[in-house]
Amino acid sequence: MKSYRNIYLDHGASTPVREEVVAKMLPFWTLDYGNPSAVHKFGQTASRALEAARQSVAESLNASADEIVFTGCGSESDNLALRGVMLAARAASGGNHLITSVIEHKAVLETAKQLRDLFGFELTVLPVDEYGQVDPHEMEAAIRPDTALVSIMAANNEIGTIQPVEQIGAIARANGVLFHTDAIQAAAVSSWDMRRMPVDLLSLAPHKFYGPKGVGILYVRRGVEIISSLTGGGQESGRRAGTVNVPFAVGASEALRLAVAERVENVAHYRRLTAKLVDGVLSALPNKCRLTGHPVERLPHNASFAFRNISGNDLLMHLDIAGVSASSGSACLTGDPKPSSVLQALGLGPEWTSGGLRLTIGRQNTDDDVETVLRILPQTVGRLERLNQEYA
Ligand SMILES: *Cc1c(COP(=O)(O)O)cnc(C)c1O
């Protein structure tokens, strides 16, 4: 196996799968490979493993097993929540309006726009303040008699800002509107007690917390109707057709169990290294860079910055060559450097919005890693500035 010596600071994009998780998944490929819907013993073994995984996810979220749907990825969970609720609302009573925010992940925002443009639903996209937070009162003011769903992310993938999810959910509930939150970034660093929280639908993606890619989880509160996007067999209680990927469901449940069990110590580790990183970067590059997102209400593993008059893409490529694997936090393609719509939504000017950098800490990062980055980053920024001057 090839081993990269780069320092990996892109845990917001994906994480390594833990050995314990791989070990739990292995038997379900080569030994217990039955279709969980089958009647025979192979099927029963697979079905038992799948339902145990569902039960374990439910326990991690303080929910019931019948409230857990396994999907194919985090994006699918978001899609199913939005499309599923809106189509069910229309079928039931004529609910026609959806509220979301301008800084949602594309999996929510593009789905919301498609519901508006192709399905004829009405959409309100709420702005955010300079730190990336939605104003709950503005959300309440946007609610109409035909509003069926509010979808506001728990924490932003690019700038790390945490939203006042409980307050927003309470307002939605008081107004008889369902509330979905994309908790894909926040899953492993906040606690999710679904019996207590005013959240009706919750999206999770195990590959963001040391589980496998290609599997997602959607919590759907008992009694909430969703219409399946993937039609076919009646798997997942009619909410998602297709033979369930048993090894991935098992891996997802084990990754979530470990994330919940080790949350406090992981968060302490992330917080300490992130603080060191943020302080170091801001003091090494004053005037050239700023922290983006909320100064306090932010993901403990997310250090996000904007650099003045620097191309974030160039910065990422030069950092990679220098040994640091980072991200801009958005899905912008290398070679097609668009300004970040999230940084624009914060009100930052064009001198900042193409210069986003996101460093996301993981379990195996060390103080040494942070010190190395604090040495490499200012050198790399200096080199880019010289190049910019030469080619200006
Ligand atoms: C990663 C991510 C997604 C998409 O999850 P996938 O599993 O890659 O489809 C959606 N929302 C947020 C906030 C994310 O960070």
Ligand as a Chemical Component Dictionary entry (heavy atoms), coordinates in Angstrom:
data_LIG
# 
_chem_comp.id                   LIG 
_chem_comp.type                 NON-POLYMER 
_chem_comp.pdbx_formal_charge   0 
_chem_comp.three_letter_code    LIG 
# 
loop_
_chem_comp_atom.comp_id 
_chem_comp_atom.atom_id 
_chem_comp_atom.alt_atom_id 
_chem_comp_atom.type_symbol 
_chem_comp_atom.charge 
_chem_comp_atom.model_Cartn_x 
_chem_comp_atom.model_Cartn_y 
_chem_comp_atom.model_Cartn_z 
_chem_comp_atom.pdbx_ordinal 
LIG C1 C1 C 0 -19.866 15.860 3.300 1  
LIG C2 C2 C 0 -21.107 16.620 3.451 2  
LIG C3 C3 C 0 -22.271 16.268 2.744 3  
LIG C4 C4 C 0 -22.293 15.190 1.695 4  
LIG O1 O1 O 0 -22.049 13.898 2.209 5  
LIG P1 P1 P 0 -21.601 12.750 1.183 6  
LIG O2 O2 O 0 -21.527 11.515 2.016 7  
LIG O3 O3 O 0 -20.281 13.154 0.630 8  
LIG O4 O4 O 0 -22.631 12.652 0.131 9  
LIG C5 C5 C 0 -23.430 16.983 2.995 10 
LIG N1 N1 N 0 -23.456 17.977 3.895 11 
LIG C6 C6 C 0 -22.367 18.341 4.602 12 
LIG C7 C7 C 0 -22.470 19.440 5.606 13 
LIG C8 C8 C 0 -21.152 17.680 4.395 14 
LIG O5 O5 O 0 -20.078 18.061 5.084 15 
# 
loop_
_chem_comp_bond.comp_id 
_chem_comp_bond.atom_id_1 
_chem_comp_bond.atom_id_2 
_chem_comp_bond.value_order 
_chem_comp_bond.pdbx_ordinal 
LIG C1 C2 SING 1  
LIG C2 C3 SING 2  
LIG C2 C8 DOUB 3  
LIG C3 C4 SING 4  
LIG C3 C5 DOUB 5  
LIG C4 O1 SING 6  
LIG O1 P1 SING 7  
LIG P1 O2 DOUB 8  
LIG P1 O3 SING 9  
LIG P1 O4 SING 10 
LIG C5 N1 SING 11 
LIG N1 C6 DOUB 12 
LIG C6 C7 SING 13 
LIG C6 C8 SING 14 
LIG C8 O5 SING 15 
# 
